[in-house]
Amino acid sequence: MTTNYEAGAVLEGKVTGIQPYGAFVALDEQTQGLVHISEIKHGFVKDINEVLSVGDEVKVKVLTVDEENGKISLSIRATEEAPKQQEAAKKPRRQTAVKLEEVNNEGFNTLKDKLQEWINQSESSELIKNK
């Protein structure tokens, strides 16, 4: 009976089953909803069994109610405060940009610059062959 519940409500429930994709939580004697694996807790959950067990009492938030199909989507993580992200340790950045004056220009010439050189080399080769 999903009509007793509406999105946004925070309720107490009991874990009645665990599957690889989520945990089923009984909200009352006739109604249960699904907490998808992504809604178990903040962060990555590889195995739900490491976080929840059948019989656990949990606080859940109703995300959606699909009365037509009789399904309720729940979230445990929506009832918990998100962990504060730690500031990345400030490391000095490596210098990645290199000044052109510091680089040996060999290999960094544009095609336009190299074209005349290649033409001269080709003409020199032809002159040697024709002798």
C-alpha positions as CSV (number, residue, x, y, z in Angstrom):
1,M,0.0,0.0,0.0
2,T,2.2,2.8,-1.3
3,T,-0.5,5.6,-0.8
4,N,0.6,5.9,2.9
5,Y,4.0,7.3,1.8
6,E,5.1,10.3,-0.1
7,A,8.5,11.5,-1.5
8,G,10.6,13.3,1.0
9,A,9.4,11.4,4.1
10,V,12.0,10.1,6.5
11,L,11.1,6.8,8.1
12,E,12.4,3.9,10.1
13,G,12.5,0.5,8.4
14,K,14.0,-2.9,8.7
15,V,16.2,-4.6,6.1
16,T,14.3,-7.7,4.9
17,G,16.5,-8.8,2.0
18,I,19.8,-8.0,0.2
19,Q,20.5,-8.4,-3.5
20,P,23.6,-7.3,-5.4
21,Y,21.8,-4.2,-6.7
22,G,20.2,-3.0,-3.4
23,A,18.5,-3.8,-0.1
24,F,14.8,-4.3,0.5
25,V,13.5,-2.4,3.5
26,A,10.1,-3.1,5.2
27,L,8.3,0.2,6.1
28,D,5.3,-1.6,7.7
29,E,3.7,-5.0,7.6
30,Q,2.5,-4.7,4.0
31,T,5.0,-2.3,2.4
32,Q,8.6,-2.5,1.5
33,G,10.8,-0.4,-0.7
34,L,14.2,-0.7,-2.3
35,V,17.4,1.1,-1.4
36,H,19.5,1.0,-4.6
37,I,23.2,0.2,-4.0
38,S,24.1,3.8,-4.9
39,E,21.8,5.1,-2.1
40,I,23.3,2.9,0.7
41,K,25.9,5.4,1.8
42,H,28.1,8.2,0.6
43,G,31.0,6.9,-1.5
44,F,31.4,3.6,-3.3
45,V,29.8,0.4,-2.1
46,K,31.2,-2.7,-3.7
47,D,29.3,-5.3,-1.6
48,I,26.1,-4.3,0.3
49,N,26.7,-7.2,2.8
50,E,29.7,-5.3,4.1
51,V,27.4,-2.4,5.0
52,L,24.0,-3.9,5.8
53,S,22.6,-7.2,7.1
54,V,19.1,-8.6,7.1
55,G,17.3,-7.4,10.3
56,D,19.2,-4.1,10.5
57,E,17.0,-1.1,11.6
58,V,17.7,1.8,9.2
59,K,16.5,5.3,8.7
60,V,15.4,5.9,5.1
61,K,14.2,8.7,3.0
62,V,11.4,8.1,0.4
63,L,12.8,9.2,-3.0
64,T,9.9,8.2,-5.2
65,V,6.6,6.4,-5.0
66,D,5.3,4.6,-8.0
67,E,1.7,3.8,-7.1
68,E,0.9,2.3,-10.5
69,N,3.6,-0.4,-10.0
70,G,3.5,-0.4,-6.2
71,K,7.2,0.5,-5.9
72,I,8.9,2.8,-3.5
73,S,12.5,4.0,-4.0
74,L,14.4,4.7,-0.7
75,S,17.7,6.2,0.3
76,I,19.8,5.7,3.4
77,R,22.5,8.1,2.4
78,A,20.0,10.9,2.0
79,T,19.4,10.7,5.8
80,E,23.1,11.2,6.5
81,E,25.3,14.2,6.3
82,A,27.7,14.1,3.4
83,P,31.3,13.8,4.5
84,K,33.3,16.9,4.0
85,Q,35.8,16.4,1.2
86,Q,39.3,16.7,2.3
87,E,41.3,19.4,0.6
88,A,43.9,17.8,-1.7
89,A,47.3,18.2,-0.3
90,K,48.8,21.2,-2.0
91,K,51.8,20.0,-3.8
92,P,54.1,22.3,-5.8
93,R,53.3,21.9,-9.4
94,R,56.0,20.7,-11.8
95,Q,56.9,23.1,-14.5
96,T,55.4,21.7,-17.6
97,A,55.7,24.7,-19.9
98,V,59.1,25.2,-21.5
99,K,60.3,28.4,-23.0
100,L,61.1,28.1,-26.6
101,E,64.5,29.7,-26.1
102,E,65.4,26.8,-23.8
103,V,64.6,24.1,-26.4
104,N,66.9,23.0,-29.1
105,N,64.8,24.1,-32.1
106,E,65.7,21.0,-34.1
107,G,62.5,19.1,-34.7
108,F,60.3,22.0,-33.7
109,N,60.3,23.8,-37.1
110,T,57.1,24.2,-39.0
111,L,56.6,22.5,-42.3
112,K,56.8,25.8,-44.0
113,D,60.3,26.4,-42.5
114,K,61.5,22.9,-43.3
115,L,60.1,22.9,-46.9
116,Q,62.8,24.9,-48.4
117,E,65.5,22.8,-46.7
118,W,63.9,19.6,-48.1
119,I,63.7,21.1,-51.6
120,N,67.4,22.0,-51.4
121,Q,68.3,18.5,-50.1
122,S,66.3,16.9,-52.9
123,E,67.9,19.0,-55.6
124,S,71.3,18.2,-54.2
125,S,70.5,14.5,-54.4
126,E,69.3,14.8,-58.0
127,L,72.5,16.6,-59.0
128,I,74.6,13.9,-57.5
129,K,72.6,11.1,-59.2
130,N,72.8,12.8,-62.6
131,K,76.6,13.2,-62.5
